[in-house]
């Protein structure tokens, strides 16, 4: 009921004897990154660094056909991806890079396919994921520069 009264009060300009709602406070001003925020960002980056393979040569995943992901990676959407469909291939790799665990990466990612996709894929993943992978594997960053 209080919501209905407030709506009536606002619609009638507050002349029904009820006090009009107070306006929303202004949004907080942007702030500089605090030490706590920087620490959170560092921990977030470390989460992805711990998942990295020692070498891209460890990535022996499939290059063709349908790939079915387990729910711990595909928890919010598709679970099957056709590697022969460019959009699905890109979506699969994006999902694996964000959600895959260390043991998932060699099974689902392919070294050659990752290198081929990286110039476009790097624009689809988050900044932290992109930075962690390019810092660990300079060949990815050089592929991106060569494609630019």
C-alpha positions in Angstrom: 0.0 0.0 0.0 2.7 2.6 0.8 3.9 2.4 -2.8 0.4 3.2 -4.1 0.1 6.2 -1.8 3.5 7.5 -2.9 2.5 7.1 -6.5 -0.8 9.0 -5.9 1.1 11.6 -3.9 3.6 12.2 -6.7 1.0 12.2 -9.4 -1.0 14.8 -7.6 2.0 16.9 -6.7 1.9 15.9 -3.1 -1.5 17.6 -2.4 -3.2 14.6 -0.9 -1.8 15.2 2.6 1.0 12.8 2.1 4.7 13.8 2.1 6.2 13.5 -1.4 9.1 11.1 -1.8 12.5 12.7 -1.4 14.7 12.7 -4.5 17.5 10.2 -5.0 20.9 11.3 -3.7 23.4 12.1 -6.5 25.6 9.3 -7.7 29.0 9.2 -6.0 31.8 11.0 -7.7 34.3 8.9 -9.5 37.3 8.1 -7.4 40.9 7.0 -7.9 41.7 3.4 -7.5 42.3 2.7 -3.8 44.8 0.4 -2.4 42.0 -2.1 -1.7 40.8 -1.9 -5.3 44.4 -2.4 -6.6 44.8 -5.4 -4.3 41.4 -6.9 -5.5 42.6 -6.4 -9.1 45.9 -8.1 -8.4 44.1 -11.1 -6.8 41.8 -11.3 -9.9 44.8 -11.3 -12.2 46.5 -14.0 -10.0 43.4 -16.2 -10.4 44.0 -16.3 -14.2 47.8 -16.6 -13.9 47.4 -19.7 -11.7 45.4 -21.3 -14.5 47.9 -20.8 -17.3 49.7 -23.7 -18.9 53.5 -23.7 -18.7 53.6 -23.4 -22.5 51.2 -22.9 -25.3 52.5 -26.2 -26.7 50.5 -28.0 -24.0 47.3 -26.9 -25.7 46.2 -30.0 -27.7 42.4 -29.4 -27.9 40.3 -30.1 -30.9 40.2 -28.0 -34.1 37.0 -29.4 -35.7 33.7 -30.8 -34.6 31.4 -30.2 -31.7 32.8 -29.6 -28.3 30.7 -30.1 -25.2 31.8 -28.1 -22.1 31.2 -29.2 -18.5 28.9 -27.0 -16.5 31.7 -25.5 -14.4 32.7 -23.6 -17.6 29.4 -23.3 -19.4 27.3 -22.4 -16.4 25.5 -19.4 -18.0 24.7 -20.4 -21.5 25.5 -22.8 -24.3 27.2 -26.1 -23.5 27.9 -27.3 -27.0 29.9 -25.4 -29.6 30.7 -26.3 -33.2 34.3 -25.4 -33.9 33.5 -25.3 -37.7 31.2 -22.3 -37.1 33.4 -19.1 -36.6 31.1 -17.4 -34.1 30.7 -20.5 -32.0 34.5 -21.2 -32.1 35.2 -17.6 -30.9 32.5 -17.9 -28.2 34.0 -21.3 -27.0 37.5 -19.9 -26.7 36.2 -16.8 -24.8 34.3 -19.0 -22.4 37.3 -21.3 -21.8 39.7 -18.4 -21.2 37.4 -16.9 -18.6 36.0 -20.0 -16.9 38.4 -22.8 -17.6 40.5 -24.3 -14.9 44.2 -25.2 -15.4 43.4 -28.8 -16.3 40.7 -27.7 -18.8 43.0 -25.5 -20.9 45.1 -28.3 -22.6 42.0 -30.4 -23.2 39.8 -27.7 -24.8 42.2 -25.1 -26.3 44.4 -25.8 -29.3 47.8 -24.0 -29.7 47.5 -23.2 -33.4 43.8 -22.2 -33.2 44.5 -19.9 -30.2 47.2 -18.2 -32.2 45.0 -17.8 -35.2 42.0 -16.5 -33.2 44.0 -14.2 -30.8 44.0 -10.9 -32.7 40.1 -10.9 -32.6 39.7 -12.9 -29.5 41.8 -10.5 -27.4 39.1 -7.8 -28.0 36.4 -10.1 -26.7 38.0 -11.2 -23.4 38.3 -9.0 -20.3 41.4 -6.7 -19.9 42.8 -8.9 -17.1 42.5 -12.1 -19.1 44.1 -10.4 -22.1 47.0 -9.0 -20.1 47.7 -12.2 -18.2 47.8 -14.3 -21.4 49.9 -11.7 -23.4 52.4 -11.2 -20.5 52.9 -15.0 -20.2 53.0 -15.7 -23.9 54.6 -12.9 -25.9 53.8 -14.7 -29.1 50.1 -13.8 -28.5 50.9 -10.1 -28.2 53.1 -10.2 -31.3 50.3 -11.8 -33.3 48.0 -9.0 -32.2 50.5 -6.4 -33.2 51.1 -8.1 -36.6 47.4 -8.2 -37.3 46.9 -4.5 -36.5 
